[in-house]
């Protein structure tokens, strides 16, 4: 029947119908995902904005704070003041103890008020042990009292021939090798 109009399209069947339905489902899922991601991103941005608008102590709301004040507040909130003080001692070692002492020994650790130092020679290890009280006073003056309560000094150590989890008892490196 051709009355001048286009013939009626043949309705899709079988695999064509399935492809068409799958394409529509994919487009709908993509649109829903974009809508959801946009809403979630907007929520995250709003949460970040409200979380970051926390005035420092003594600062009116909405007023900017200095970076140092913000950093001190972060350290206090997280309980990191002790770790920051330990890092300050090791980072500013030369300023705390003087260039001469710093040239011959360096801090290894500071845990529970015990500062462990390694000296380059046994003579310097002895000197640092004798100077431990003035050294603690200088560190307390520079970084705060009570941070260092005692000093443990280690001198240089010889090479070890103990490699790996197992070792054989005996003469070791003093062997004649043949």
Backbone bond lengths (Angstrom), bond angles and torsions (degrees), N, CA, C in turn:
res aa  C-N    CA-C-N  psi(-1)  N-CA   C-N-CA  omega(-1)  CA-C   N-CA-C  phi
1 X - - - 1.432 - - 1.515 109.39 -
2 X 1.211 116.01 102.05 1.430 120.92 -178.77 1.510 109.02 -114.52
3 X 1.328 117.42 96.90 1.456 122.15 -179.29 1.517 110.88 -106.02
4 X 1.311 117.80 24.12 1.438 122.72 177.25 1.512 113.80 95.97
5 X 1.276 118.15 -2.67 1.452 120.91 177.08 1.511 109.47 -104.10
6 X 1.295 115.14 161.15 1.466 119.69 179.52 1.505 109.38 -66.58
7 X 1.290 115.38 146.75 1.461 118.16 179.63 1.533 110.26 -67.02
8 X 1.282 115.49 151.28 1.466 120.78 178.14 1.521 109.04 -63.00
9 X 1.338 116.03 132.13 1.459 117.37 179.16 1.520 109.86 -67.61
10 X 1.282 113.23 150.58 1.458 119.47 179.27 1.527 106.77 -78.57
11 X 1.326 118.96 126.03 1.465 119.94 179.23 1.529 110.04 -63.63
12 X 1.359 116.11 143.94 1.462 118.55 -179.27 1.520 110.61 -64.41
13 X 1.310 114.33 147.88 1.452 120.06 -179.57 1.528 109.71 -133.61
14 X 1.276 116.24 152.22 1.454 123.49 171.27 1.525 114.06 57.61
15 X 1.338 115.92 -118.27 1.463 122.23 -175.56 1.525 111.18 -65.82
16 X 1.347 118.08 -35.40 1.465 120.77 179.18 1.528 110.22 -63.81
17 X 1.320 116.78 -40.79 1.459 121.30 179.07 1.539 110.49 -64.85
18 X 1.312 116.39 -39.60 1.463 120.73 179.17 1.531 110.73 -67.23
19 X 1.353 117.76 -42.52 1.465 121.05 178.11 1.517 111.32 -61.46
20 X 1.300 116.78 -42.24 1.461 121.44 179.92 1.536 110.97 -64.02
21 X 1.305 116.95 -43.46 1.461 121.34 179.32 1.538 110.35 -65.53
22 X 1.330 116.31 -40.04 1.461 120.51 179.22 1.530 111.07 -65.45
23 X 1.314 117.75 -41.66 1.467 121.68 178.41 1.526 110.72 -61.77
24 X 1.333 117.41 -44.48 1.469 121.05 179.12 1.529 110.99 -64.16
25 X 1.331 117.52 -38.80 1.459 121.53 -179.97 1.535 110.58 -66.90
26 X 1.346 117.15 -40.06 1.456 120.69 178.33 1.525 111.22 -64.48
27 X 1.330 116.42 -43.18 1.466 120.26 179.41 1.532 110.79 -63.16
28 X 1.320 117.47 -40.73 1.462 121.03 179.38 1.529 110.87 -66.73
29 X 1.337 117.16 -40.53 1.462 121.03 179.40 1.527 110.58 -65.96
30 X 1.333 117.23 -40.66 1.461 121.02 178.12 1.521 110.64 -62.80
31 X 1.319 117.22 -42.58 1.466 120.97 179.37 1.530 110.78 -64.57
32 X 1.350 117.50 -42.59 1.463 120.24 178.52 1.524 111.38 -64.40
33 X 1.354 117.21 -40.55 1.456 121.12 -179.49 1.527 110.51 -64.91
34 X 1.331 117.61 -43.59 1.466 120.44 178.54 1.522 111.23 -62.85
35 X 1.318 116.39 -39.47 1.462 120.29 179.03 1.525 110.66 -65.70
36 X 1.341 116.09 -43.24 1.467 120.96 -179.96 1.520 111.14 -66.49
37 X 1.353 117.92 -43.72 1.459 121.66 179.93 1.521 110.56 -63.41
38 X 1.294 117.17 -39.37 1.463 120.69 178.66 1.519 111.20 -63.89
39 X 1.319 117.59 -43.46 1.464 121.07 179.66 1.526 110.78 -67.66
40 X 1.336 117.47 -39.99 1.467 120.98 -179.78 1.528 110.25 -67.30
41 X 1.325 116.97 -41.05 1.459 120.01 178.91 1.527 110.57 -64.67
42 X 1.311 117.36 -40.54 1.467 120.71 178.21 1.533 110.29 -63.68
43 X 1.347 117.37 -39.48 1.464 120.47 177.53 1.527 110.71 -63.63
44 X 1.362 116.55 -44.11 1.459 120.21 179.43 1.524 111.32 -62.19
45 X 1.326 117.38 -42.85 1.463 119.94 178.93 1.523 110.87 -62.45
46 X 1.337 117.20 -40.76 1.466 120.35 179.23 1.525 110.89 -66.31
47 X 1.348 117.90 -39.66 1.462 121.27 178.86 1.524 110.82 -64.33
48 X 1.322 116.71 -41.11 1.462 120.83 179.89 1.526 109.80 -65.29
49 X 1.323 116.93 -43.14 1.467 119.80 179.76 1.522 110.91 -61.85
50 X 1.325 117.52 -43.64 1.470 119.20 -178.23 1.521 111.24 -72.78
51 X 1.343 118.29 -32.62 1.462 120.85 179.80 1.524 110.87 -70.27
52 X 1.317 117.83 -33.51 1.455 120.69 -176.63 1.519 113.52 -84.41
53 X 1.302 118.99 -5.30 1.460 121.15 -178.64 1.523 108.51 -98.24
54 X 1.316 115.91 58.02 1.446 121.75 178.28 1.513 107.58 -111.24
55 X 1.328 117.83 111.58 1.457 118.61 -176.81 1.518 111.57 -70.05
56 X 1.335 115.19 148.04 1.460 120.05 176.31 1.524 108.63 -72.21
57 X 1.313 116.12 163.37 1.457 120.50 -178.47 1.525 109.84 -60.79
58 X 1.319 117.05 129.95 1.449 121.77 178.68 1.516 114.32 83.43
59 X 1.337 116.99 1.24 1.462 120.84 179.95 1.513 108.64 -106.63
60 X 1.333 118.66 131.01 1.465 119.84 177.29 1.528 110.67 -61.70
61 X 1.323 116.70 149.00 1.462 121.45 -178.70 1.523 109.66 -59.97
62 X 1.302 115.70 137.79 1.448 121.07 177.93 1.516 114.13 88.52
63 X 1.337 118.19 -10.86 1.455 121.35 179.63 1.530 108.98 -85.50
64 X 1.308 117.84 141.68 1.468 119.31 178.63 1.529 111.12 -70.79
65 X 1.325 115.00 151.43 1.459 120.59 177.59 1.522 107.90 -115.57
66 X 1.304 116.27 159.40 1.463 119.13 177.90 1.530 109.18 -73.93
67 X 1.307 114.68 160.14 1.463 119.53 -179.79 1.528 110.62 -63.50
68 X 1.332 116.57 -39.30 1.459 120.38 179.49 1.518 112.28 -62.03
69 X 1.348 116.60 -42.86 1.463 119.95 178.35 1.522 110.80 -64.11
70 X 1.333 116.21 -42.15 1.462 119.75 179.32 1.520 110.90 -63.95
71 X 1.329 116.43 -39.79 1.463 120.28 179.29 1.527 111.43 -67.14
72 X 1.333 117.04 -42.11 1.468 120.08 177.39 1.522 111.17 -62.49
73 X 1.332 116.66 -39.26 1.458 120.23 178.35 1.527 111.16 -65.55
74 X 1.335 116.82 -40.76 1.467 120.62 177.62 1.526 110.68 -62.64
75 X 1.345 117.00 -45.32 1.463 120.20 178.94 1.522 111.11 -61.16
76 X 1.331 116.58 -39.92 1.467 120.28 179.58 1.529 110.73 -68.26
77 X 1.336 117.03 -42.42 1.472 120.27 -179.90 1.520 111.71 -62.18
78 X 1.322 117.15 -39.68 1.462 120.99 -176.90 1.523 113.12 -89.31
79 X 1.332 118.32 -9.65 1.463 120.87 -179.00 1.513 112.69 76.13
80 X 1.332 117.24 33.24 1.461 121.73 -175.69 1.520 113.00 -102.38
81 X 1.336 119.95 12.96 1.456 120.08 -177.51 1.522 111.47 -62.16
82 X 1.323 117.44 -40.39 1.464 120.81 179.76 1.516 111.63 -63.97
83 X 1.327 116.76 -43.88 1.463 120.10 178.36 1.524 111.11 -63.93
84 X 1.327 116.92 -38.01 1.465 120.59 178.81 1.527 110.49 -66.56
85 X 1.327 117.32 -38.17 1.464 120.41 178.66 1.525 110.81 -66.48
86 X 1.319 117.88 -40.40 1.466 121.76 177.21 1.521 109.73 -62.59
87 X 1.312 116.87 -44.25 1.460 120.65 178.66 1.522 111.10 -63.51
88 X 1.333 117.10 -35.70 1.464 120.39 178.74 1.525 111.03 -66.08
89 X 1.325 117.35 -39.29 1.467 120.40 179.09 1.523 109.97 -63.46
90 X 1.312 117.66 -47.83 1.465 119.79 -177.62 1.530 111.83 -70.75
91 X 1.325 118.06 -34.66 1.461 120.59 -179.16 1.522 111.99 -73.61
92 X 1.331 118.32 -33.83 1.457 122.67 -177.47 1.526 111.38 -109.78
93 X 1.312 116.72 36.62 1.455 122.26 -175.00 1.530 111.92 -58.93
94 X 1.325 116.97 -45.91 1.461 120.56 -177.42 1.525 111.32 -64.05
95 X 1.318 117.59 -40.17 1.465 120.64 179.16 1.529 111.10 -67.28
96 X 1.324 116.87 -31.30 1.464 120.25 -177.18 1.523 112.37 -78.18
97 X 1.338 117.94 -39.94 1.467 119.89 -172.31 1.517 113.53 -110.11
98 X 1.313 117.74 -11.15 1.458 120.78 -178.63 1.519 111.17 101.00
99 X 1.319 115.04 154.85 1.465 120.62 -174.81 1.523 112.35 -66.94
100 X 1.340 117.66 -37.17 1.461 120.77 -176.87 1.526 111.24 -65.92
101 X 1.307 116.48 -48.32 1.470 120.26 179.57 1.536 110.17 -66.83
102 X 1.330 117.11 -42.33 1.465 120.69 -178.47 1.523 112.12 -64.64
103 X 1.338 117.28 -26.69 1.458 120.17 179.28 1.529 111.88 -71.44
104 X 1.333 117.14 -21.30 1.462 119.97 -175.03 1.527 114.86 -114.51
105 X 1.322 117.80 -4.57 1.465 119.71 177.29 1.527 108.92 -153.01
106 X 1.309 115.80 158.11 1.466 119.83 178.90 1.529 109.99 -144.62
107 X 1.336 116.18 151.89 1.468 119.42 -179.67 1.520 110.91 -74.11
108 X 1.311 115.38 141.68 1.458 120.91 177.89 1.522 110.38 -103.83
109 X 1.334 116.29 -45.73 1.464 119.89 179.76 1.519 109.88 -156.49
110 X 1.313 114.64 159.63 1.457 122.26 174.49 1.517 106.46 -139.53
111 X 1.324 115.30 102.38 1.467 120.78 -177.21 1.521 108.48 -131.86
112 X 1.314 115.42 130.25 1.465 122.66 176.56 1.524 112.12 53.12
113 X 1.314 117.72 37.39 1.447 122.10 177.25 1.510 114.95 82.45
114 X 1.329 118.45 2.37 1.462 122.11 179.92 1.525 108.42 -105.24
115 X 1.326 116.64 114.20 1.459 122.72 178.63 1.512 108.56 -92.58
116 X 1.324 116.54 122.09 1.458 121.73 178.16 1.522 108.06 -102.51
117 X 1.322 115.67 127.24 1.462 122.45 -176.45 1.518 108.59 -123.01
118 X 1.340 116.64 143.15 1.452 121.83 173.61 1.521 108.35 -112.37
119 X 1.324 116.64 127.90 1.461 122.27 179.47 1.520 109.29 -102.36
120 X 1.341 115.40 155.67 1.466 119.32 -176.84 1.528 112.87 -79.87
121 X 1.321 117.84 -17.53 1.465 120.10 178.19 1.528 108.91 -146.13
122 X 1.321 115.22 165.38 1.463 118.78 179.03 1.526 110.49 -67.99
123 X 1.324 117.70 -31.42 1.463 120.62 177.76 1.527 110.34 -64.08
124 X 1.336 117.17 -44.12 1.466 119.92 178.17 1.520 110.82 -68.60
125 X 1.316 118.43 -34.22 1.468 120.39 177.20 1.530 110.01 -62.34
126 X 1.328 116.94 -41.61 1.463 120.87 177.52 1.523 110.93 -64.96
127 X 1.339 116.60 -43.26 1.462 120.43 179.10 1.530 111.29 -60.79
128 X 1.318 117.35 -43.33 1.465 120.90 -178.80 1.526 109.93 -67.26
129 X 1.313 117.41 -36.92 1.469 119.42 176.39 1.529 110.64 -62.47
130 X 1.326 116.59 -41.25 1.465 120.48 179.13 1.535 111.35 -69.06
131 X 1.316 117.01 -30.69 1.465 121.78 -178.34 1.536 112.80 -95.53
132 X 1.319 117.97 14.33 1.468 119.61 -174.29 1.527 113.03 -63.60
133 X 1.332 119.09 -38.72 1.467 120.83 -179.69 1.537 111.46 -65.62
134 X 1.345 119.83 -50.05 1.466 118.17 175.43 1.528 113.23 -63.43
135 X 1.330 116.24 -31.91 1.465 120.13 178.09 1.522 111.11 -64.83
136 X 1.323 116.99 -43.05 1.470 121.12 177.28 1.528 109.90 -62.92
137 X 1.334 116.96 -39.38 1.470 120.45 179.16 1.523 111.10 -65.18
138 X 1.331 118.16 -40.79 1.469 121.17 178.73 1.525 111.14 -65.62
139 X 1.317 116.73 -40.14 1.468 120.25 178.88 1.518 109.84 -67.39
140 X 1.342 117.18 -40.15 1.471 120.39 177.75 1.520 110.96 -63.81
141 X 1.321 117.19 -37.67 1.463 121.31 178.38 1.531 110.82 -66.63
142 X 1.309 116.68 -39.19 1.465 120.35 -176.39 1.528 112.90 -81.72
143 X 1.343 118.32 -36.05 1.459 120.31 -171.07 1.519 115.38 -123.22
144 X 1.309 117.51 -3.87 1.456 119.64 179.05 1.517 111.82 115.48
145 X 1.320 114.77 142.55 1.463 120.65 -177.99 1.523 110.49 -71.33
146 X 1.330 115.27 147.19 1.450 120.94 175.53 1.518 114.66 87.54
147 X 1.309 117.77 -7.31 1.462 119.88 -179.74 1.525 110.26 -70.26
148 X 1.331 116.80 -44.34 1.461 122.15 177.90 1.526 107.87 -117.56
149 X 1.337 116.28 121.42 1.460 121.12 179.59 1.526 111.86 -105.25
150 X 1.334 117.13 -28.26 1.465 120.18 178.59 1.527 109.21 -149.28
151 X 1.333 114.24 160.83 1.458 121.19 -178.19 1.520 108.70 -124.39
152 X 1.318 116.47 132.68 1.466 122.70 174.03 1.521 106.15 -116.37
153 X 1.326 116.27 126.63 1.463 120.90 -176.29 1.515 109.09 -115.67
154 X 1.319 115.22 130.93 1.465 121.93 175.58 1.519 108.28 -112.98
155 X 1.324 115.13 136.33 1.456 120.06 175.47 1.515 109.39 -86.87
156 X 1.305 115.95 -175.25 1.464 118.25 179.02 1.523 110.32 -68.78
157 X 1.300 115.91 152.37 1.467 119.26 178.98 1.522 108.55 -120.58
158 X 1.312 115.12 149.38 1.457 120.35 179.29 1.516 111.08 -74.56
159 X 1.306 116.79 169.84 1.460 119.64 179.83 1.522 110.67 -68.41
160 X 1.289 115.81 149.16 1.459 120.55 177.42 1.518 108.92 -105.25
161 X 1.303 115.12 143.87 1.452 119.94 178.14 1.517 110.54 -105.98
162 X 1.319 116.55 11.81 1.452 121.26 -179.08 1.521 108.00 -91.41
163 X 1.299 116.99 100.07 1.457 121.92 179.74 1.521 108.88 -114.80
164 X 1.302 116.55 134.55 1.452 121.02 176.65 1.511 112.77 83.87
165 X 1.323 115.73 174.12 1.466 119.97 -175.72 1.525 113.76 -74.42
166 X 1.333 118.78 -20.97 1.463 121.61 -178.99 1.518 108.99 -120.92
167 X 1.311 115.76 148.18 1.459 118.99 175.66 1.514 109.17 -146.62
168 X 1.312 115.65 158.47 1.452 122.22 -178.10 1.516 108.50 -102.36
169 X 1.319 116.53 132.86 1.448 121.19 176.98 1.526 108.29 -71.33
170 X 1.277 116.25 144.26 1.466 118.32 177.45 1.509 110.62 149.27
171 X 1.322 115.06 -165.86 1.448 120.63 -173.40 1.527 112.89 -71.81
172 X 1.277 119.79 -26.42 1.454 121.91 176.07 1.506 113.94 64.88
173 X 1.338 118.39 -123.61 1.459 121.28 -172.05 1.531 113.59 -69.72
174 X 1.340 118.08 -9.44 1.458 119.54 179.81 1.526 111.50 -85.45
175 X 1.331 117.31 0.98 1.464 119.83 178.41 1.522 109.63 -63.03
176 X 1.334 115.49 159.70 1.471 119.99 -179.87 1.515 110.93 -86.09
177 X 1.308 118.32 -3.93 1.467 122.93 179.69 1.517 112.18 54.20
178 X 1.306 117.52 44.28 1.441 117.15 172.55 1.441 112.47 142.26
